[in-house]
């Protein structure tokens, strides 16, 4: 089981970013997927979750209406579209397969003017 992340970087407040997570070596469409983040000095927190076929999604209150999780099962890809970013969104973001406890390598998102 492997999750390889891409995206992230440094943006200014109000800008957008899209994170991606490429899954391999497991039957991607059978599993719910999640995005977590960990800010400096804080615990890792759940940002969003999507069911195996995308019919059900969950968002943390702090990102609701700004972040959007999606997946493409044909491509074994998971995405996190992040809009209206603010400095409080600065963190390392991780994709995750909850039931397998598998994590991507993490990608830094920094929001700063």
LUMPAVO-594434 format. One record per residue: residue in three letters; x, y, z of N, C-alpha, C in turn; chain; residue number from 1. Coordinates in steps of 0.02 Angstrom, whole numbers. Example, Ala and Ser with C-alpha at 12.3 -4.5 7.8 and 13.67 -1.06 7.14 Angstrom:
! LUMPAVO-594434
+-----+--------+--------+--------+--------+--------+--------+--------+--------+--------+-------+-----+
| res |   n.px |   n.py |   n.pz |  ca.px |  ca.py |  ca.pz |   c.px |   c.py |   c.pz | chain |   n |
+-----+--------+--------+--------+--------+--------+--------+--------+--------+--------+-------+-----+
| ALA |    660 |   -284 |    390 |    615 |   -225 |    390 |    660 |   -165 |    390 |     A |   1 |
| SER |    642 |   -112 |    354 |    684 |    -53 |    357 |    645 |      2 |    394 |     A |   2 |
+-----+--------+--------+--------+--------+--------+--------+--------+--------+--------+-------+-----+
! end
This chain:
! LUMPAVO-594434
+-----+--------+--------+--------+--------+--------+--------+--------+--------+--------+-------+-----+
| res |   n.px |   n.py |   n.pz |  ca.px |  ca.py |  ca.pz |   c.px |   c.py |   c.pz | chain |   n |
+-----+--------+--------+--------+--------+--------+--------+--------+--------+--------+-------+-----+
| UNK |     43 |    -60 |      0 |      0 |      0 |      0 |     44 |     62 |      0 |     A |   1 |
| UNK |     30 |    107 |    -46 |     72 |    166 |    -51 |     29 |    227 |    -68 |     A |   2 |
| UNK |     44 |    283 |    -34 |     11 |    347 |    -46 |     66 |    398 |    -59 |     A |   3 |
| UNK |     64 |    430 |   -117 |    114 |    480 |   -135 |     80 |    546 |   -148 |     A |   4 |
| UNK |     99 |    595 |   -108 |     66 |    660 |   -112 |    103 |    709 |   -157 |     A |   5 |
| UNK |     65 |    757 |   -183 |     93 |    811 |   -223 |     52 |    874 |   -210 |     A |   6 |
| UNK |     82 |    930 |   -225 |     49 |    994 |   -213 |     77 |   1027 |   -151 |     A |   7 |
| UNK |     44 |   1077 |   -127 |     67 |   1114 |    -69 |    114 |   1170 |    -90 |     A |   8 |
| UNK |    140 |   1205 |    -39 |    185 |   1260 |    -51 |    167 |   1321 |    -11 |     A |   9 |
| UNK |    194 |   1377 |    -33 |    183 |   1441 |      1 |    134 |   1484 |    -39 |     A |  10 |
| UNK |     81 |   1506 |     -6 |     32 |   1549 |    -39 |     15 |   1607 |      8 |     A |  11 |
| UNK |    -16 |   1658 |    -21 |    -39 |   1715 |     19 |   -110 |   1703 |     43 |     A |  12 |
| UNK |   -129 |   1736 |     97 |   -199 |   1730 |    121 |   -249 |   1745 |     65 |     A |  13 |
| UNK |   -300 |   1704 |     63 |   -352 |   1712 |     13 |   -341 |   1671 |    -50 |     A |  14 |
| UNK |   -282 |   1644 |    -59 |   -267 |   1606 |   -119 |   -289 |   1533 |   -110 |     A |  15 |
| UNK |   -280 |   1495 |   -164 |   -302 |   1425 |   -166 |   -244 |   1379 |   -181 |     A |  16 |
| UNK |   -252 |   1317 |   -160 |   -205 |   1263 |   -176 |   -245 |   1199 |   -185 |     A |  17 |
| UNK |   -216 |   1153 |   -224 |   -245 |   1087 |   -228 |   -192 |   1035 |   -211 |     A |  18 |
| UNK |   -208 |    992 |   -165 |   -166 |    936 |   -148 |   -191 |    874 |   -183 |     A |  19 |
| UNK |   -145 |    831 |   -201 |   -164 |    767 |   -230 |   -128 |    710 |   -194 |     A |  20 |
| UNK |   -157 |    651 |   -200 |   -130 |    592 |   -166 |   -141 |    533 |   -213 |     A |  21 |
| UNK |    -87 |    505 |   -237 |    -90 |    449 |   -283 |    -84 |    384 |   -244 |     A |  22 |
| UNK |   -134 |    341 |   -253 |   -136 |    278 |   -216 |   -115 |    220 |   -261 |     A |  23 |
| UNK |    -81 |    172 |   -232 |    -61 |    114 |   -271 |    -55 |     53 |   -225 |     A |  24 |
| UNK |    -57 |     -5 |   -256 |    -47 |    -69 |   -223 |   -103 |    -87 |   -174 |     A |  25 |
| UNK |   -162 |    -59 |   -185 |   -221 |    -82 |   -150 |   -282 |    -62 |   -190 |     A |  26 |
| UNK |   -339 |    -92 |   -174 |   -400 |    -81 |   -212 |   -432 |    -17 |   -189 |     A |  27 |
| UNK |   -410 |     38 |   -219 |   -426 |    106 |   -196 |   -501 |    117 |   -186 |     A |  28 |
| UNK |   -541 |     95 |   -232 |   -613 |    111 |   -230 |   -649 |     74 |   -174 |     A |  29 |
| UNK |   -615 |     30 |   -140 |   -646 |     -6 |    -83 |   -641 |     32 |    -18 |     A |  30 |
| UNK |   -603 |     86 |    -17 |   -586 |    117 |     47 |   -606 |    191 |     51 |     A |  31 |
| UNK |   -633 |    208 |    110 |   -640 |    278 |    126 |   -570 |    309 |    130 |     A |  32 |
| UNK |   -566 |    374 |    116 |   -503 |    409 |    118 |   -510 |    473 |    158 |     A |  33 |
| UNK |   -454 |    495 |    187 |   -456 |    555 |    229 |   -396 |    600 |    214 |     A |  34 |
| UNK |   -405 |    663 |    232 |   -350 |    711 |    236 |   -345 |    734 |    308 |     A |  35 |
| UNK |   -285 |    735 |    334 |   -269 |    761 |    401 |   -219 |    818 |    392 |     A |  36 |
| UNK |   -211 |    856 |    446 |   -158 |    906 |    447 |   -130 |    912 |    518 |     A |  37 |
| UNK |    -68 |    934 |    521 |    -36 |    945 |    585 |      3 |   1010 |    583 |     A |  38 |
| UNK |    -20 |   1056 |    624 |     14 |   1121 |    629 |     68 |   1116 |    682 |     A |  39 |
| UNK |    118 |   1160 |    679 |    172 |   1158 |    728 |    146 |   1162 |    800 |     A |  40 |
| UNK |    167 |   1116 |    841 |    147 |   1116 |    911 |     77 |   1092 |    925 |     A |  41 |
| UNK |     44 |   1067 |    873 |    -25 |   1044 |    883 |    -31 |    970 |    862 |     A |  42 |
| UNK |    -85 |    939 |    885 |    -98 |    870 |    866 |   -124 |    866 |    794 |     A |  43 |
| UNK |   -114 |    808 |    765 |   -141 |    797 |    698 |   -217 |    797 |    701 |     A |  44 |
| UNK |   -249 |    830 |    654 |   -321 |    835 |    655 |   -351 |    815 |    588 |     A |  45 |
| UNK |   -411 |    786 |    591 |   -447 |    767 |    531 |   -474 |    829 |    496 |     A |  46 |
| UNK |   -459 |    835 |    432 |   -483 |    891 |    393 |   -546 |    872 |    352 |     A |  47 |
| UNK |   -542 |    815 |    319 |   -598 |    794 |    276 |   -594 |    719 |    264 |     A |  48 |
| UNK |   -651 |    691 |    250 |   -655 |    619 |    236 |   -706 |    608 |    181 |     A |  49 |
| UNK |   -693 |    557 |    140 |   -738 |    542 |     84 |   -749 |    467 |     82 |     A |  50 |
| UNK |   -811 |    447 |     68 |   -826 |    376 |     64 |   -796 |    346 |      1 |     A |  51 |
| UNK |   -800 |    280 |     -4 |   -763 |    246 |    -57 |   -785 |    265 |   -127 |     A |  52 |
| UNK |   -849 |    280 |   -137 |   -872 |    302 |   -202 |   -889 |    376 |   -204 |     A |  53 |
| UNK |   -871 |    412 |   -151 |   -879 |    484 |   -150 |   -948 |    509 |   -133 |     A |  54 |
| UNK |   -992 |    465 |   -113 |  -1060 |    486 |   -100 |  -1070 |    521 |    -33 |     A |  55 |
| UNK |  -1022 |    514 |     10 |  -1027 |    544 |     77 |   -961 |    579 |     93 |     A |  56 |
| UNK |   -966 |    640 |    117 |   -906 |    677 |    136 |   -916 |    708 |    205 |     A |  57 |
| UNK |   -860 |    720 |    238 |   -859 |    752 |    303 |   -805 |    806 |    301 |     A |  58 |
| UNK |   -820 |    863 |    334 |   -770 |    916 |    340 |   -767 |    940 |    412 |     A |  59 |
| UNK |   -708 |    956 |    434 |   -701 |    989 |    498 |   -733 |   1058 |    493 |     A |  60 |
| UNK |   -759 |   1082 |    548 |   -793 |   1147 |    548 |   -746 |   1203 |    524 |     A |  61 |
| UNK |   -683 |   1196 |    539 |   -635 |   1249 |    523 |   -623 |   1257 |    449 |     A |  62 |
| UNK |   -641 |   1206 |    409 |   -629 |   1210 |    336 |   -693 |   1206 |    296 |     A |  63 |
| UNK |   -749 |   1196 |    328 |   -812 |   1187 |    293 |   -828 |   1248 |    250 |     A |  64 |
| UNK |   -845 |   1235 |    187 |   -861 |   1289 |    141 |   -800 |   1317 |    105 |     A |  65 |
| UNK |   -740 |   1298 |    126 |   -679 |   1321 |     93 |   -639 |   1264 |     61 |     A |  66 |
| UNK |   -640 |   1207 |     92 |   -603 |   1149 |     68 |   -652 |   1099 |     38 |     A |  67 |
| UNK |   -628 |   1064 |    -13 |   -670 |   1014 |    -46 |   -629 |    952 |    -61 |     A |  68 |
| UNK |   -652 |    896 |    -36 |   -619 |    832 |    -48 |   -653 |    797 |   -106 |     A |  69 |
| UNK |   -613 |    764 |   -147 |   -640 |    727 |   -203 |   -594 |    669 |   -219 |     A |  70 |
| UNK |   -618 |    624 |   -261 |   -578 |    567 |   -281 |   -595 |    546 |   -351 |     A |  71 |
| UNK |   -547 |    515 |   -383 |   -557 |    487 |   -450 |   -536 |    414 |   -445 |     A |  72 |
| UNK |   -584 |    370 |   -438 |   -568 |    300 |   -428 |   -537 |    268 |   -490 |     A |  73 |
| UNK |   -552 |    295 |   -548 |   -523 |    268 |   -610 |   -448 |    281 |   -613 |     A |  74 |
| UNK |   -427 |    335 |   -580 |   -356 |    354 |   -579 |   -322 |    340 |   -513 |     A |  75 |
| UNK |   -360 |    313 |   -465 |   -332 |    301 |   -398 |   -303 |    364 |   -367 |     A |  76 |
| UNK |   -342 |    418 |   -372 |   -319 |    483 |   -349 |   -367 |    513 |   -298 |     A |  77 |
| UNK |   -339 |    545 |   -249 |   -376 |    582 |   -198 |   -353 |    655 |   -203 |     A |  78 |
| UNK |   -400 |    702 |   -193 |   -384 |    773 |   -199 |   -412 |    812 |   -139 |     A |  79 |
| UNK |   -379 |    868 |   -126 |   -406 |    916 |    -78 |   -398 |    985 |   -109 |     A |  80 |
| UNK |   -453 |   1015 |   -129 |   -454 |   1083 |   -154 |   -462 |   1130 |    -95 |     A |  81 |
| UNK |   -415 |   1175 |    -86 |   -416 |   1220 |    -29 |   -422 |   1292 |    -54 |     A |  82 |
| UNK |   -476 |   1325 |    -37 |   -489 |   1393 |    -58 |   -489 |   1440 |      2 |     A |  83 |
| UNK |   -482 |   1503 |    -13 |   -484 |   1555 |     40 |   -439 |   1537 |     98 |     A |  84 |
| UNK |   -378 |   1518 |     81 |   -331 |   1496 |    133 |   -314 |   1554 |    180 |     A |  85 |
| UNK |   -304 |   1537 |    242 |   -283 |   1586 |    292 |   -224 |   1559 |    332 |     A |  86 |
| UNK |   -189 |   1601 |    369 |   -129 |   1578 |    405 |   -143 |   1519 |    452 |     A |  87 |
| UNK |   -204 |   1513 |    477 |   -220 |   1458 |    523 |   -222 |   1390 |    486 |     A |  88 |
| UNK |   -221 |   1392 |    420 |   -219 |   1330 |    381 |   -148 |   1304 |    371 |     A |  89 |
| UNK |    -99 |   1342 |    393 |    -29 |   1321 |    387 |    -18 |   1257 |    427 |     A |  90 |
| UNK |      7 |   1206 |    392 |     16 |   1140 |    423 |     48 |   1093 |    373 |     A |  91 |
| UNK |     67 |   1036 |    397 |     85 |    980 |    353 |     21 |    939 |    343 |     A |  92 |
| UNK |      4 |    927 |    281 |    -57 |    891 |    263 |    -39 |    819 |    242 |     A |  93 |
| UNK |    -81 |    773 |    265 |    -70 |    702 |    252 |   -134 |    670 |    223 |     A |  94 |
| UNK |   -126 |    628 |    173 |   -182 |    586 |    153 |   -176 |    520 |    192 |     A |  95 |
| UNK |   -233 |    486 |    198 |   -236 |    429 |    244 |   -290 |    380 |    223 |     A |  96 |
| UNK |   -275 |    316 |    232 |   -326 |    264 |    225 |   -343 |    243 |    295 |     A |  97 |
| UNK |   -400 |    264 |    321 |   -415 |    253 |    392 |   -412 |    180 |    414 |     A |  98 |
| UNK |   -443 |    137 |    376 |   -448 |     68 |    399 |   -383 |     29 |    391 |     A |  99 |
| UNK |   -337 |     56 |    352 |   -272 |     23 |    344 |   -217 |     58 |    383 |     A | 100 |
| UNK |   -235 |    116 |    411 |   -185 |    157 |    448 |   -123 |    169 |    406 |     A | 101 |
| UNK |   -134 |    188 |    343 |    -79 |    204 |    298 |    -81 |    279 |    284 |     A | 102 |
| UNK |    -21 |    308 |    282 |    -15 |    381 |    275 |     29 |    400 |    216 |     A | 103 |
| UNK |     12 |    455 |    184 |     57 |    485 |    136 |    116 |    516 |    172 |     A | 104 |
| UNK |    164 |    541 |    132 |    226 |    566 |    160 |    218 |    635 |    191 |     A | 105 |
| UNK |    162 |    668 |    178 |    151 |    735 |    204 |    176 |    788 |    156 |     A | 106 |
| UNK |    140 |    844 |    154 |    160 |    900 |    113 |    147 |    965 |    150 |     A | 107 |
| UNK |    194 |   1010 |    148 |    189 |   1073 |    185 |    146 |   1123 |    148 |     A | 108 |
| UNK |     99 |   1152 |    184 |     60 |   1208 |    159 |     73 |   1267 |    206 |     A | 109 |
| UNK |     97 |   1321 |    178 |    111 |   1381 |    217 |     72 |   1439 |    187 |     A | 110 |
| UNK |     34 |   1472 |    230 |     -6 |   1529 |    209 |     20 |   1590 |    245 |     A | 111 |
| UNK |     50 |   1635 |    208 |     82 |   1693 |    238 |     87 |   1749 |    188 |     A | 112 |
| UNK |     80 |   1810 |    213 |     89 |   1868 |    169 |    161 |   1892 |    171 |     A | 113 |
+-----+--------+--------+--------+--------+--------+--------+--------+--------+--------+-------+-----+
! end
